[in-house]
């Protein structure tokens, strides 16, 4: 437990007393981001297209009010 407290104290002191840092985003970062996110998005869209009928059937089942065939209280 004492090690955790020391690490937190060192981290906090490092943030408080750090000087300014000159940093930049590499121009290729946008391309890398696009190359990793675009296939994921297209994969999700492909799953939605393939399973569209199942998805819509599930959603309709959530909002559809079906009568219970075993409930005969209306006729009695």
Number of C-alpha atoms within 10 A of each C-alpha: 5 7 8 9 10 11 11 12 12 12 11 12 11 11 10 9 8 9 8 6 6 5 6 6 7 8 8 9 10 11 11 10 10 12 11 11 12 11 11 12 10 11 12 11 11 12 10 13 11 10 10 12 11 11 13 11 10 12 11 11 11 9 8 9 8 7 7 7 6 6 8 8 6 5 5 4
